[in-house]
Amino acid sequence: MLPIAEKIRTLRKERGITQDELAAALRVSFQSVSRWENGQTYPDIELIPKIAAYFGVTTDELLVEKDESVLKEERERRKSKYHTAIWSEKDSSKKFELAMKAFREFPDEYRFANDALRALIYGNAKPREEALPVVRELVNILLNQTKDRMFHNWALRSIFCYEDEDRLANWQKYVGEYLTLSELMELRYGYLDDYDRMNFQCQDNLFRKFNNMFPIHACKDFADEEETARSVIEGSEISLRLIDQLRDPAEDADLFLRHRAWTYLFLAKGHFRLGNREEGYAAMEKAVDLCETLFDLPLDTILRCPNPLFDLLAENPFKANRPYLSIAENMHTVFLSALTGNEGQWRWLEPYRDEERYQACVERLHRYSPEQWNIAE
């Protein structure tokens, strides 16, 4: 096959152009283009400059077969020119058109898709009703055709800012470990200038991040169990000190109640593994004290925190009509499971389970029943 046949076909496909479109631009028949690409005929000599100009290449590039290293170098130079032109362009509409032209030519260069999204969403390159289908298409490409974390995250940020509210659920399946749904919603509210909802979501996200640090992420696992136990103790004590910086130490019933109880139970576990009986029981009994504080609260309790970092959360801290109810039954279940079950992470408690002081803690929890929180909506 003649080099020009392959070259015309490759250039046309890279740019997303149909044979009909190329034929119309050159004022020839569709059959002529088809015969060129199949190597059956050769374009008329006067058409060569027009074909080259249409694809933005030189006549030499069109006619001369080059080795792969030269072609690769030329492609990289061309991509670099596109990048420079896109980022130096001030007009968002022109920036979008340039980015889309570059992406059609280099469909594996996802930065161009990214550039087009930025021009649409933050540059308002097109009216929203016209831009939204294009945004969806580009986001689909970035989410489904590349595993690159940067492009994946940018695509999610883009669609959650720009998409219609009732269609956001369609994109939730793409939310992964790097960006949570709540973080994406915070970005959306900020983009929409809905600052009341954004500020609430921001506090809620910060609260989640703090609590995800306590206590599990504050300790490490080692091959030596005793070293791990010391890490659990150290991490739990650090967590409790940090929590106390965010709350009023004189008030137990606050937003951190559940996490303090859980951290004290971890602290007890570490001490028991090292044989620190008194320290272990002191921490366990404190954990049960906090559970009882939680379980004894009136059903309509709204948990609060005086710290200004979380002052908005008093209205609806766990995104439930009765936030206290949403955690009480769960706490009752997990604490009883930890103290009476055989899960691997609680095996360090095993030597103490038949002791009177240990059983007293279990009995204190058994005084409560999950049914007390199961009231009709």
ABEGO torsion letter per residue (X at the ends): XBAAAAAAAAAAAAAGBBAAAAAAAAGBBAAAAAAAAAGABBBBAAAAAAAAAAAGBBAAAAABBBBAAAAAAAAAAAAAAAAAAAAABABAAAAAAAAAAAAAABAABAAAAAAAAAAAAAAGABBAAAAAAAAAAAAAAAAAABABAAAAAAAAAAAAAABBAAAAAAAAAABBAABBAAAAAAAAAAAAGBAAAAAAAAAAAAAAAAAAAOAAAABBBBABAAAAAAAAAAAAAAAAAAAAAABBAABABBAAAAAAAAAAAAAAAAAAAAGBAAAAAAAAAAAAAAAAAAAABBAABBBBBABAAAAAAAABAAGBABAAAAAAAAAAAAAAAAAABABAAAAAAAAAAABAAAAAAAAAAAABBAAAABBBX
